[in-house]
Amino acid sequence: MDEKIEIRTEFIKLDAFLKFAGICETGGIAKEAVQSGDVKVNGEVCTMRGKKIRPGDTVELDGNKFIVAAAE
């Protein structure tokens, strides 16, 4: 099931997004997930913690898909 996560800024870094969305409990867990290649951004494995995530992007981890949207 896809879950929509709203952000209030132009972009958010991938590791910060994982923590902000509650996908990972801590920044350290988010860092580990990204560096180990467990995270996909827009369908492709991403190992860059600082990747800029913008509205319209999708982030996947452990079979869960999160759609990034701009807060209204």
Order of alpha helices (4+ residues) and beta strands (2+ residues): beta-beta-alpha-alpha-beta-beta-beta-beta-beta
